[in-house]
């Protein structure tokens, strides 16, 4: 009896903390959601999920079904209330709602969303319980709400664990680390009351002018796909839905344009499947992601959010997607007012629902979508069968989340102890360290020898800046360590540290100054001069330049890849003093730093670091940590080379010689500034003893590859061993070199480790002339190296049999 009382108290505690409760609906092992005193199949945890779905669906009215098809944006964005009010019984969500997004998370950079209910975590859980209680107790069928949130740099919530931007995480090339990040993000989400995280971003960034390059893992589909697979798997192992974004071909707007553009992807069908869709296929088909966010761009003239080809044929029929599709904000509205393929908003709603969209999200009230859905059904333009299919998917996700068995958060003390705790912070700090890439280290100036440098100037707009590590898509109210503060902490105490800002991120004439060179204003020149004079008094100048949240990110595409504003002028002016210089980059996209690469002896790539960025960078400068990151994106020499990336077709990025058969004079710059996979170390590595054992026949079997890596230097170091292959002869033109394996390993001086890879048949597959995904017979070169251009060892293999893995529906089948 005592055990039973304890159990009941435990079950009811989350409800009781919220005030009055309808005690009659809460029973020992079930909840009477429809309040009729009978345990219906949808209320029975022992019934199958599909049985529960069909039972609930059969009880729902059009009003209730349509309410499940919309998002209610959280407090300070759309919702005016932090907690339920009596007026909620008069709102459209009196009949339920699909999800509530970013509720009470204290969103960064949005004063209207400030709340005292985000922290401590237990207070937030109790607040969401009170909201959930409204839907369970005050709607007819009691369907719980799915609480969604962003999570690409850690959970988008006050004081959650912060991580580097995805481009920084991509630089780690560390699958296990990404799993750890996913588990922390998912666990913190669940403890705070969220049941669905919009992460990871699986777009590949092929044009660095595009502003959201900072939010992508890589330009390469395989690297992006493997890291995305780990992130999705880890989040969902915490019993939180992972919703990757943005499906599909979102990252390829014409000219890398963002903002009001975001359309017109010039991507061929074969390129789409080979490059842009691969990471999503990995996340959906292999990792089993239960969410997906549809993008607002078009493809081949059809907006993705109104394309049954993407939302039904590819996602569900080909990949077996079982979750629900949520639209990116404005995606439905853009069908009419940007793409102009619908007469009005109502027709846009019709097209999106018929295409397979489950839930619409936008920064307007949910009735803007719900009411047109109801009207379209009553007018006979939208079938109830289509509505039922749509709602089934939403309910399936909610049953998977366990919302019909345990709708309320209850781990209050555990939430307070776990969210942002010390163990998670250690992983965050390690992520910052592993994301750092050493781009140049002439004469081994790094790590710094403090017998030579007794005074140091730290200058540049990113020396003290921290906003780059507080994202609207990540944790807010975190104490970010600036590079200056990290240096003050980590450099020897007898070294004098001086500071001068030097310049702002961009000048008064920016972005016009990107196309017309303009002299600094009087005040801008004074800032540069102040830093220059200070540089003359020290033994070393550390110049921290790059981006902030105003120069890269969503809606922040550029026409140049040079350092913005007067930053290049600052670097040159300090260099010309004769004082030794180290440049640290804190940026969100590749930069064309040709002058810096030529003249400055040491260059460190830090990306947008997260909470511990300054400390991690200082650890690299002093030698406490040997950087081992590798570039997940290529650095072109000039914006005029774009697109310039990996992988590429044979000869597509070849130089233009001044003489010879193709010689036409010296008219163009060729080659990368830094290639894909590139990164230096304070030590050296030897590759030896490559063994390749090929055993693929008729699409069955594996290729086993192993190689020995030896640290031949004098300090501990980390190397990312990269495996590439080339298809030497194929029925269609394929990419010259393709990544198919990578491992990050740590080695003590003189230590040797054996690294092994397993390649399956589909690792060698291509989309042939009729868009079948096939393994063709022929010769393949297996290559092992330290970057895409630094290949150390190679071995050829032969595959004898043709094997068809799958058929791909042709783009000609796309219907509006």
N, C-alpha and C positions, 0 to 999 in steps of 0.2 A: 504493500500500500504506500509506504514511504517513497519507494522508488518511482511509483506512478505519479505521486504528487510532485516530486522533483522534476520528472519528465515534463509534466503539464506546465509547471512554472517556467521551465526552460523554453518550452514552445511559445508560451504567451508573453514572455518578457519583452520581446521587441515590440509587441503590440501595446502592452500596458504602458510603456514609457511614452507613448504618443497621446495618451489621454483616454477618452471614452472609447469603448470597444464593444462591438456586437458579439458578446461571448457565445451566443447560441450557435454561431457558424464554425467555431473552432473545436474540433474533436481530437481524440487521442492521436489518430494516425491519418486524419483527412480534414479538409476544410470544405465546408458547405458553401461553395462559391455562389451558387444560384439561390441559396437561402431558402430551400424548400424542405429541409429536414431529411432528404433522401441522398444517399451516396450515389451520384450519377457516375457513369463510366469515366467521364472526363475528370472527375474528382478522385478517382481510384488509382492509387499509385501502382497497383498490381496489374492493371489493364495495360495492354500494349499501347505504345505511343500513337500508332495509326488509329487504333480504336478510339482512343481519347480525343484525337483530332476530329474524327468524323462525328463523334457524338456531340462535341462542343459546336462544331460547324453547323450541325443540323438544328441547333437551338438558337443560332444567331440571326438577328434581323439584318436587313440591309444597313440600317443605321449603325449597328454594332460592327458589322464587317467593314464598312467604309472607314470607321474610326481607327481600326487596326492598320489602315493603309497610309497613315500619316505620322510625321514626327511633330512633337511639340518642343520647339527650341527652348532651352532653359532660361532661368531667371536672368534678367538684364539684357537678354537678346530679343526674345519674343514674350516669354512668360513674365508677367508683372509681379507675380507673387512668389515668395520664397517657399511658403507652405500653403496647403489647401485653405480656402476661405469658404464661407457659406455660399458665395456666388458661384463656386465651381459646379454646383448642382444645376446651374443655368447655362454653363458653357457647353460647347459641343463635345468636350471630352467627358461629359456625364455618361456617355455611352462607351467610354473607353478610349484608349489611344495606343498606337503601335509602340512608339518609344518616346522617351524624353531625353534630349541630348544636352550634355554639359550642364546639368542642374547643380547649382550651388558649389561649383568647383573653384571659384575665385579666379576666373580667367584672366591671364596676363593682358595688360594693355587695354582693358575694357572696364573703365570706372563704373559703368552702370551695372556690372555684374558683381561688384564687391559685396561680400556677405560675411557674417560672423559664424556661419554654419558649416564652413568647410573644414575647420580645424578646432579642436582635435578630431581625429578620424571617427571616434565614437559618436561625437556630436553630429557629424555628417551622416553616419549610418542611421541614427535615430531620426534625422530629418527626412531622409529618403524613405524610411519605414512609415513615417506619417503620411507621405505622399502615396506610397504603395497602399497603405491602409484605405485611403480614399477610393482607389480603384477596386480593391477587393470588397470593401464593405458597402460602397455607395453606387456601384454600377450593377445592373440587373444580373449579369452573369459572373461578375467579379474577376474578369480577366486581368491578370497582373500586367504591369508595364515593364518594358525592357529599358533599363537605364544605360544609355550609351555615352561614350566619351572618346576623345582623341588620345593617341598614345605613341607617337612616333619618336619622341625624345624622352621616354618615360611617360607615366600617366599625366594627363593634362589636369592636374589638381594641385592645390596649394601644398607645398612642402613634400610632394611625392619625390621619389628618387629620380634624379636628373641624369641624363646620358648625353653624350655628344650627338650632333645631328647625324642623320643616316649616312651622309657622305663620309663622315668621320668613322662611323661604325663599319662602313664598307672598306675603309683603309686598314682596318684590323685584320681582314681576311681570316677571322677567327669564328668558326661555326659554334664552338662550345660557348664562347662568350655571348654570342647572340642568343643562344638558348637560355643562358643565365638572365640576360636582359628581358627576354620574353616572360620568363617565370616571375621575375620581380614585377614587371608591368601588370601581368595577369593577376598575381596574388594581391598586389596593392589595390587593383581595381575591385576585386571581389570583396576584400575587407572593407573598402569604402562604400560598397553598395552598388557598384557598377557591374553590369552583366555582359557588356559588349564593348569592345575597344576597336576604334577605327585605326588599325595598324596591321601590318606595315604598309608603307608606300612601296609598290612593286613596279612603278614606272622605271624604265631605263632612260638615262639622260644622255642623249646623243648630240645635243646642241648646247654647249655651255653658256650661250647667251640667255637661255631659258632660266627664269628666276628660281624655279623650284629644284634646280640642280642640287642645291644644298640638302634637299629632303629625299634624295634618291641614294640607294646603296651604290649604284654603279652604272656605267654605260654598257656593261656586258650582261647578256641575259643569263648566262650560267652562274656567275658570281651572285647576281641579284636573286636568282631562283633558289640557290642553296641557302643563302642567308634568310630569305623570305620563308622558305620551308621550315627552318629552325624556329623563326619567330612565331609563325602561325601555330606550329605544334606546341610550343612551350606555353603560349597564352591559353590555348584550349585545354591543355593538361591542367590548368588552374580552374577549369570549368567556367571559363569566360569566352564568349564568342570572339573570334578574330575576324575583323572585316577589312581585308586588304583593299587598297585603292591605288589608282583610279582606273577602272576598267571601261574602256580600253583605248590605247594609242593616244592617251592624254598628253604625253610628254613630247609630242612631235608637232606642235603648232608651226605653221609656216613662219620661217625666219626666227624661230625661238620666241615668238611674240607671246605676251601674256596680257593680263588686264582685260581690256575689252575685246581682245582677239580670241584666243583659245579655240580656234577652229582650223579646218583645212589642212589636215595631216596628209602630206604627200608621201605615202608609204605604200609599196606594192603588197599584194596579197602574200607572196612568199616571204617577204621581209617581215610582214606583220606576224605571221605564225612562227618564223624562225627566231625573231628577236623579241618583239614587243609582247607577244602573248605567252612566251615560254614561262616567265616567272609566275604568272597567274595560273597557268596550267599546273605548275608544280604545287602551288598553294592550294588549289581546289581539288584536283584529281588525286594528288599524292598526300597532301597534309590534311585534307578534309575540312578546309575553312568553311564555316557556316554563315559567313557574311561576305558581301562584295558591294563595293560602291561604284555605281555607274557614273561615267564621266559625262561632261556637258559638251564635248567636241563631237564633230561628225566624222564619219569615215565613208569615203566614196559617195558623198552626197547625202548620207543618211545619218541623222543624229543618233549616237549610240544608245541614248536613253529611250529612243523610239524604235530600236532595231531588234526585232525578234531573232535575227540572225545571231547577234551577240548574246542577248539575254536568255534566249531559249535554246537555239541550235547549238551554240558553242558551249555555254555554261552548263546547261542541264542535259541535253541529249548527248553531247560528246564527252564532257568532263564529269557528268554525274553530280552536279551541284545540288545539295539538298537544303540549303539555307534560304535566306531572303536577300533580295537586292534592294539596297537603299540608294536613292539618288544623291549625287553631289548637289550642294545647294545651287539653286537656279537651273539645274539641268532640265527639268520639265518646262520651266518658263522659257528657256532658250529655244525650245523646239519651235515656238511661235515668234518670239521677239528678237531672236538672233539669227536662227537658221531659216526662218520664214517658210517652213514646210507645213505649217498649220495656220488656219484662218485666225484663230484666237486661242486664248488659254484653255478653253474648254476642249477644243479639238486636240490640243497638246496633251491634255490629261488622257483623252481617249487613246491617242497613239501610244503613250507610255504604258498604260495599263495593258492594252492589247499586246504590246511587245514583250511584257513580262516583268515590268517594274513592280515591286511589292510595296515599298514604302517611299513616299515623297518627303524630302527634307528641303526646307527653305526658311529664310528669315522673315516669314510672314505667318499669320495665324493658320492653324491646320485646316480650318474650314475653307480656306481658299482652294484646297484640293478635295476635301471630303464632300463638299456640297456639289461640285461638278460631277463627281463620281456617282452620287445618288441621282442626280438629274439625268445623267447619261443612261443609267439603268432604267429609270422610269420612262425614258423616251424610246427605249428599245434599241439604243445604239451600242450598249455595252451589256454583254450577257452575264447572267448570274453564274454560269459555269466558269467564266473567266475570273470573276470576283472570287469564287470559291477556291479556284486554283491558287490565286494570289494569297488569300488568307491562310490556306493550308500551310504554306511555307513559313509564314510568320508564326503560326501556332506551333509548328514543329520545332522551331528554334526556342520558343518559350518553354516547351516541355523539356527540351534538352537542357536548358538552363536550370531546370528544377523549380521554376517559378510557381507551378501549380501544387508543389509539395512543400516548399519552404520559401514563401515569397518575401520573407523579412530577414534582414541581416541581424545577426545575434552575437557575433564575436567582438564585442565592444572593447574589452581589455586587450585582446589579441591585436585588434586593429591599431590601438594606440601604441602598442609595443613594437609593431612590425613595420608600419608604413614609414619609409625613410629611415629605417634603423641603421645601426653601424655596419652590419654585415652587407647590406645593400650598398651603403656608401663606399665600402671597399671595392666592390665590383664596379661601381661608377668610376672610381678613381683609376682602377686598372684599365677600364675602357678608354679613358682619356689618354693614358700612357700609350696603349697599343694603337691608338688612332694616329699618332704623330709619325710623320714621314720625313726623313732626312733627305733633302733634295740635292744638297751640295755641301762638301766639307773639304775644301782645298787645304792641303798641307796639315790636315787633321787639327784645324783650329778648335774644333769641338771634340771632346768636352773641354771646357775652358780651363786654362792653366792660370790659377790665381797668383802664382808667383810673378806672372807678367802683368796682371790687371788688378791694380789696387783701388781703382776708381772706375765706375761704370755709369754711363748715361743710358737710361731707359726712356725712349721717346717714340712718338708716333701715335696716331689716333686710337690704336688698339692697346696701347700700353696700360691704360687704366680702365678701358671700356669693359662692360659686362653684359650689355643688352643683347649681344649676339648669342649669348647662352641662356637667355630667357625667352623661350618661344611661345607664341600663341597656341602652339600645338603640344606644348610640354608643361612641366611643372612651373608654377609661379611661386613667388615669395621664397625663393631659395637664395642662399648667400654664396654668390659666385665669386671665386678667387680670380682677380685680374692677374695679368702677366707681371705687372709691377709688384703686386703684393706677393706673388709666388716667388719672385726674385728676392724680395726683401726677406722672405722666410728661409729660402734655401741657400742663398749665397753666403760665403763666410762673413762673419760679423765684422771682421776688420777691413772688408771691402766697402768703400764709400759708394752709395747708390744715389745718383742724382736723377731728376726727372724734368722733362719739358714736353709739353704736348706736341709741339712741332707743327701740326696742322689738323684740321678737321677731316672727317671721312671724305667729304666732297666740298668743292668750292662754291662760291656764290653763283657762278654761272653754269653749274652742273645741272642737267646733262649736256647742255649746248657745248660745254668745253670739251666733250668727247669728240666733237667733229670740227671745232674751231679752237685752236690752241690760244689760250688767253693768259696773260700775265696775272700773277696773284694780286689781289687788292693790297692796299697799304697795310691793313691790319693782318691779312694773311701772310704777307712777307715778313712782318714783324715777328710773327710766331715762328716762322722758319728760321729767321736770323737768331732768335733767342736760343733755339735748339743748337744751331751751328756754333754759336759762341760757347755754349756749354760743352759741346763735343770737343772743342779744342783743349779743354781742361782735364779730360779723362783719358784713361788708357784704352777704353773700349766703348763703342756705341752699339746698343741693341735697339734696332728699329723695328717696331711692331706695327705692321700695316695690313691692309686688306679691306674687309667688309664689315658692315653692321646690319641690323635688321632693316635699314632704309635702303641699302644698295643691293641686297640679294634676298630672295624669298618669293612668296606668292605675289603675283602681280608686279614683279620687279625684274623684268627682262632688261637686257642692255644691248647697246649697239657696239660696244667695245669690251674687250677683255683686259684692258690695261688697268692699273691701279686707279681708282677714282680720284678726281680732284687734284690736289697738289702733293699727293703722297710720293709720286715718283720724283718730283722736284726736291722734296725733303730728303729722300734717300741719296740723291746725287750730291746735294749740297753738303751733307754730312760726310759722305765718302770723300769729297774733294778736300776736306780738312786734313786728310792723311791719317786720321784716327782709324784703327781697325774697326770693321763693321760686321755685325751679324744681323741678318734679316729674319724675322719671324713673321710668318703669314697666318693671320686669323681670317679665314675667308670661306665662302660657300660655293665657289665655282673655280675652275681652272683660270689662272691669270697669265697673261702674256708678259712675263717678267724677264724678257731677253736681256736687257741692260743689267739687271741685278744678277742674272745667271752668269753673265760674262765677267763682271767686275767684283762682285761681292763674294768673299771667300766661303761663307757658310750661309745656307738657307734652310730653314726649318718650316715645314708645313704643319700647321696646327688644326686647321678647320675650325668649325664652331664647336667648342670643346665641352660645354656643360659645366657643371658646378666646380669641378676641380681643375679646370684648364690651365690656369696660371701656375699652379703648383706642379702639374705634370710637365709643362714646358720647361719650368725651371729645373726640374729633376733631369731632363734631357740635357740642358745646357751645362749643368755642373757634372754630369756623368753618373748620377745616381741610377739612371736608367738608360740603357742602350736602345735607341729607337729601332723598331722592326717593322713599322707599317709600310704598306705598298700602295701605290696610287690605284684607286678603282676607276679612275677616269684619265684619259690622255690629256696632256697639256699641249695645245697647238702653239706655234710660234707667233701667230697673228690671227686675228679674227677673220682675215681674208681666206684662211685655209678651211674654215668651217663649212661643211661637216668634215671633221678629221678625228676619227675615233677607232676603237677596237670593238669587234672584229670588222674587217673590211674585205671587199672582193679583190681578187688578184689585180694588181696594177692600179686599183682605184685611188691609192694615195701615193703612187710612185712619184719620184722626182721628175722634173722637166729638164733634161740635160741641155747644156749649151752647144754640144756637137754630137756627132754620131748619127745613126739612122733616124732617130726621132729628135735630133737637135734642132732647136728653133731660137737659140739665143738665150741670154740670161734675163728672163722676164718674170720669174716666179720663185718664191721661197718654198723649200720643201722640207719634209721631215718634222718629227715631233720635237718640242722643247724637252718634254719628259714623256716617255711612252707608258702605256697601260702596264700595271704590275711593277713599276719602277720604285725603288727605294733603297737608300744606302744604309750602312751600319758602321759602328765603331770597330767592328771586327770583319773578318773575311771568312768565306765558306767555300769548301771544296766539294764538288759533286763527283761521285764515282760509282762504279759497279752497277750500272743500269741493267736490269733484267726484265725482259718482257716475255710473258707466256700467254700466247693467244690460243683461245679455245672456243671461238664462236662458229657454230655451224647451224644453218637454217634458222637463224634468229635466236638460238639457244646457246648459252654458255657465257663465258666472261673472258676478259683480257686482264691478266694480273701484271702489275707494274711495280717494281721496287727499285729504290736507289739509296745509296749511302750518302749522308751529308756530314761533313766534318767541319768543326769550328777551327780554322787554322790561325786565328788571331790570339791575342793575349787577354781578352775580356769576354765575359759571358755575353751571348747575343741571341737574338731571335731571327729566324729566317722563314720566309713564306715560300715553300717549295711549290712550283706551279707546273701543272701538266697540260700540254697543248697537243692537238693533233691536226694533221692536214690530210684531206681526202685528195689523193694525187690525181685521179681521173674520175669524173662524175658525169652523170647525164645532164645536169644543170650546173650552172656556175654557182659555186658555194664559197664560203669565206676562206680566205687564205690559211688562216690559223684560228683554231677554236679552243677555248679553255674548257677542260673537262675534269679538272681535279686541282685541289690545293690543300695544303696543310701548313699550319704555323707551328713551328717547333722551337724549343729553347735548348741551347747547347752551351755547356761550359767550355773553356779553352781546351783544345785538343780532343774534345769529346766527339764521338761519331754516333749518329742514330740512323737506323734504317727506316725509310718512309715508304709506305706501300699504298697503292691505289687499285681499285677494282672498277673496270669499265664494262658496262653492259652493252647489249646490241644497240639499244636506242641512243646511246652516246655517240654512235657513228651515223645515225640516221639523217636523212634529208627529205625535203619535200620535192618530189620529182615533177616531171612535166605535167602530170594530171593531178598534182597536189596530194598524192599518196605519201604518207610518212613511211619511208622504206630504208632498209639497210641494203645498199648495193654491193655486189662483189667488186673486189679490187684491192689496190694497195693503199695503205695508210701509213703515215709517218707519225710515230709517237715521240714527243719532245718534252724534255724536262729542263726547266730553267728558273732563273731568278727574276725574270720579267718577260713580257711578251717579245722583247727584242734581245734579251740576254739568255739565249738557249745554250745550255751546257752540254747536254747529251741527247742523242736521238737514235731511234731504232725503227725499222720498217716492219710492218706485218701485212698479211694477206687474209682477206675474208672472201670465202669462195661462193657463198650462196646468196641469192636475192631473197629478202624477207620483207613482206608488207606488214607494218605494225598497225597502221590505221589509215582510214580515208578521211580526208578533210573536205567539208562542204565548201563548194566554190563560192566566191563572192558574188557571182551572178545570181545566186539564190537570195540575196538580200532583198527584203521586201519592206516597204514603208508601213 
